[in-house]
């Protein structure tokens, strides 16, 4: 599953006076209404949260976007029957199948479904936002803290994308959703077919990776990890360590990154600012 991240343009919140432009930001709790089919417009939601999407490409499913919603990495593709939350694959719709013997009904992914469009926007089922992204709901839709930015001379400024990386504590909490299993203290391992593919030790001041093997699922998980820690440079770091490289120290998104070749695999340390 090769993800080619083309451009990151996530817009954040700006407070104070920037380049002489004085901005005031207010957050107001509103209800974002659903459609008749209990769906929410993705880009409309992101816009009200003061965010934009990262364009992504999939060889299998075509174009898509990644968004940071409620401190969760949400990814979707135009032609995919699935969406991804922190790398965890979720079906857009399910269908009931009855067991011919027990007559019991089971929910199975409906691979014929994909996200519907509303003009240039895409519609996501409300239950995904509530059950997997932590949004609160009411009878009319979902509740959000909408951002109202007032600008005397310009309506929008972009926050430095490098400031959007998650903390190491938040990163640790997302690892299991990305396929990593807790091993002890701050260490997690990635197992596949009884093979140890990699280790990550997410301390408070540095996140260290040991990458020992390759597979599509493991590579995808590693890419998502890098993107969480290095929003604008995660893909670049992934491409470097996937090829041949010399041991070196880099500066990426304001963080020191050390990459080394070892006897067992590749080692990466990403230090806090």
QUIGI-V606197 format. One record per run of one state. SS is the DSSP state (hx for helix, st for strand, lp for the rest). FROM is the first residue (numbers start at 1). LEN is the number of residues. Records with the same first field share a line. If there is no record, write none. Layout:
SS=FROM-LEN / FROM-LEN
//
This chain:
lp=1-2 / 4-3 / 8-8 / 19-2 / 34-5 / 49-5 / 59-3 / 70-2 / 78-4 / 86-2 / 92-2 / 99-6 / 110-6 / 119-2 / 134-2 / 138-3 / 152-9 / 165-3 / 175-1 / 179-2 / 185-2 / 193-2 / 203-3 / 212-4 / 230-4 / 243-5 / 253-2 / 262-4 / 272-2
st=3-1 / 7-1 / 16-3 / 21-13 / 39-3 / 54-5 / 62-8 / 72-6 / 82-4 / 88-4 / 94-5 / 105-5 / 116-3 / 121-5 / 136-2 / 141-11 / 181-4 / 187-6 / 195-8 / 206-6 / 248-5 / 255-7 / 266-6
hx=42-7 / 126-8 / 161-4 / 168-7 / 176-3 / 216-14 / 234-9
//
